[in-house]
Amino acid sequence: MTNKSFYILILFLSIGFFSISAQTRKQLEAQRKKLNLEMKQVNNLLFNEKKKEKNALEDLKDINKKINVRVKLIATINSEATILSKEILNNETKIKNLGKKLADLKKDYADMIFKSYKSKSQQSKTMFLLSSQNFYQAYKRLEYMKQYTKFRKKQGEEIVLQTNIIQKLNDSLLYQKRVKDTLILSEKKQKAEIETDKKKQEKLISTIKKKENKYKKELQNKVKAEKKLTARIDKLIRAEIARANRIARTKLKSKSSKKNEFLLSPEAKALAAKFELNKGKLPWPVEEGLVVRRFGKQPHPTFPGITINGTGLHIVTKKGNNALAIFKGIVLNVMVSSEGRKNVLIQHGNYISSYNNLEETNVKKGDNIKTGQRLGEIFTDKISNKTKLIFVLFKNTTRLNPASWMLKR
């Protein structure tokens, strides 16, 4: 990531975050907490482990991820601080207006008490009643005295109420100012750290440029290897669908089925329907993880002209963690790569979930699987010390974006 692209990223994210004025402070606070958690995961999963061998391209990818999260965090803090400033100003205006109202109330009350003091004696009240010209006037004067006493009481209660409101607003104002001060300090810290990350980023870019051809070749070889593995998985799935359909035709006494689509029994149809109903609510295939490559085609962040195809989600997790089944189903197959990595394919009606890059597996072909069941330990690269699961989702042979099916994190 060059300096120019870095500043474009900051500008883009800042515009995006500051334009969302409809967001409440509560929403922004939740977003800030989420980004802080993501930053913690970035540090723990990408930077905590010591690497046996340094790879500038991988290191640059990690530092870019860190910078991107930090930029989002700074933008969120800014938005939250802006809303807080408005709330503080609004509170100050309320306190000022309430203070004026309280002063007026106290003045009115003082005048009323003074007038009441002049005629406070029981004798004065009695004379006021006895001096009435007739019974009706005496009754009206008695009612007036009762209303006057009631009004005095109400005025006193109103003063207490307004005093309490002002006190609560003052307390709220002090809290808001403390929160804002904390946010400002947090923003300064993030800005200082992003400058440190930027220096590391520039150093890595310089290293890569010196050996650009070497890194390009390595990357192209890696892309070719991924394409080869993808083609192998696709071929295996097509073969498994054909095999399953041959068995299904015998049981269901049906001769028709679309090419590369499962011929489903009533039970399998029901399972697929349940799977579809859980779209956006399915659990993640790891207990804790950080997505380092998303689904779909995307340009390589360092080398223009090289496209990366994300067949699913690449999720970095803790060493020793297991892949977890996202839904109940049957193990369609357990594939082993030339490097010895294992890939578990689970069928959920006409949907398939794929858990690739496992060190070992706890399941075998044909096993019934429950939601959340451990499928096997995820492989940890001994050079980079990264533990990464490649999670792919299919409907028949069509790849789906797993992020839209999982619970939002």
Residue pairs with C-beta under 8 A, 6 or more apart in sequence:
1 9
1 60
1 64
1 67
1 201
1 205
1 301
1 302
2 205
3 202
6 67
6 198
6 201
9 68
9 71
10 71
13 71
13 72
13 75
14 75
14 78
16 75
17 72
17 75
17 76
17 78
17 79
18 75
18 78
18 79
18 82
20 79
23 31
23 79
24 83
25 80
25 83
25 84
25 87
28 76
28 79
28 80
28 83
29 80
31 76
32 73
32 76
32 77
32 80
34 409
35 69
35 72
35 73
35 76
36 73
38 69
38 290
39 66
39 69
39 70
39 73
41 288
41 289
41 290
42 62
42 65
42 66
42 69
42 290
43 66
44 318
45 289
45 290
45 316
45 317
45 318
45 386
46 62
46 65
46 66
46 290
46 292
46 316
46 386
47 62
47 66
49 319
49 385
49 386
50 385
51 383
51 384
51 385
52 382
52 383
52 385
53 383
53 384
55 383
55 384
56 204
56 207
56 208
56 211
56 215
57 208
57 215
57 218
57 219
57 302
58 384
59 204
60 201
60 204
60 205
60 208
60 301
60 302
61 292
61 301
61 302
63 197
63 200
63 201
63 204
64 201
64 301
65 292
66 197
67 194
67 197
67 198
67 201
70 190
70 193
70 194
70 197
71 194
73 190
74 187
74 190
74 191
74 194
77 183
77 186
77 187
77 190
78 187
80 183
81 180
81 183
81 184
81 187
84 176
84 179
84 180
84 183
85 180
87 176
88 173
88 176
88 177
88 180
91 169
91 172
91 173
91 176
92 173
94 169
95 166
95 169
95 170
95 173
98 162
98 165
98 166
98 169
99 166
101 162
102 159
102 162
102 163
102 166
105 155
105 158
105 159
105 162
106 159
108 155
109 152
109 155
109 156
109 159
112 151
112 152
112 155
113 152
116 148
116 152
119 125
119 128
125 145
128 141
128 145
129 138
129 141
129 142
130 138
132 138
132 141
205 302
208 215
208 302
212 303
215 302
215 303
216 303
216 306
219 300
219 303
219 306
220 306
223 306
223 308
223 309
226 309
226 311
227 309
229 337
229 356
230 309
230 311
232 335
233 335
233 343
233 345
233 354
233 356
233 392
234 397
236 333
236 335
236 345
237 332
237 345
237 352
237 394
237 397
238 260
238 397
240 332
240 333
240 345
240 347
241 260
241 261
241 262
241 396
241 397
244 262
244 263
244 332
244 347
245 257
245 262
245 263
248 254
248 257
248 262
248 263
248 264
248 265
249 255
249 257
249 263
251 265
252 263
252 265
254 263
257 263
260 396
260 397
261 350
261 396
261 397
262 268
262 347
262 349
262 350
262 396
264 272
264 349
264 350
268 349
268 350
269 349
270 349
271 328
271 329
271 348
271 349
272 348
272 349
272 350
272 351
273 349
275 327
275 348
275 349
275 351
276 351
278 327
278 405
279 404
279 405
280 404
280 405
280 406
280 407
280 408
281 407
282 326
282 327
282 405
282 406
282 407
283 324
283 326
283 371
283 372
283 406
283 407
284 315
284 324
284 326
284 406
284 407
284 409
285 315
285 323
285 324
285 325
285 326
285 353
285 355
285 389
285 391
286 315
286 317
286 321
286 322
286 323
286 324
286 378
286 389
287 317
287 318
287 321
287 324
288 317
288 318
288 321
289 315
289 316
289 317
289 321
289 389
290 315
290 316
290 317
291 313
291 314
291 315
291 403
292 314
292 315
292 316
292 388
293 308
293 310
293 313
293 314
294 310
294 313
294 403
295 310
295 311
295 312
295 313
295 399
295 401
295 402
295 403
296 309
296 310
296 401
297 307
297 308
297 309
297 310
298 307
298 308
298 309
298 310
299 306
299 307
299 308
300 306
300 307
300 308
311 390
311 392
311 399
312 354
312 390
312 391
312 392
312 393
312 399
312 402
313 390
313 391
313 392
313 402
313 403
314 388
314 389
314 390
315 388
315 389
315 390
315 391
316 386
316 387
316 388
317 378
317 387
317 388
317 389
318 387
319 380
319 385
319 387
320 377
320 380
320 387
321 377
321 378
321 387
322 362
322 374
322 375
322 376
322 377
322 378
323 344
323 355
323 358
323 374
323 375
323 376
323 378
323 389
323 391
324 372
324 373
324 374
324 375
325 346
325 353
325 355
325 369
325 370
325 371
325 372
325 373
325 375
326 353
326 371
326 405
326 406
327 346
327 348
327 351
327 353
327 371
328 348
328 368
328 369
328 370
328 371
329 346
329 347
329 348
329 349
329 353
329 368
329 369
330 346
330 347
330 366
330 367
330 368
330 369
331 344
331 345
331 346
331 347
331 363
331 364
331 365
331 366
331 367
331 369
332 345
332 346
332 347
332 352
332 365
333 345
333 365
334 342
334 343
334 344
334 345
334 361
334 363
334 364
334 365
335 342
335 343
335 345
336 342
336 343
337 343
341 356
341 357
341 358
341 359
341 379
342 358
342 359
342 360
342 361
342 376
343 354
343 355
343 356
343 357
343 358
344 354
344 355
344 358
344 361
344 363
344 375
344 376
345 352
345 353
345 354
346 352
346 353
346 354
346 355
346 369
346 375
350 395
350 396
351 393
351 394
351 395
352 393
352 394
352 395
352 396
353 391
353 392
353 393
353 394
354 390
354 391
354 392
354 393
354 394
355 375
355 376
355 389
355 391
356 389
356 390
356 391
356 392
357 378
357 379
357 388
357 389
357 390
358 375
358 376
358 377
358 378
358 379
358 389
359 376
359 377
359 378
359 379
359 380
360 376
360 377
361 375
361 376
362 374
362 375
362 376
363 369
363 373
363 375
363 376
369 375
378 387
378 388
378 389
379 387
379 388
380 386
380 387
381 387
381 388
391 402
392 399
392 402
393 399
393 400
393 401
393 402
393 405
394 400
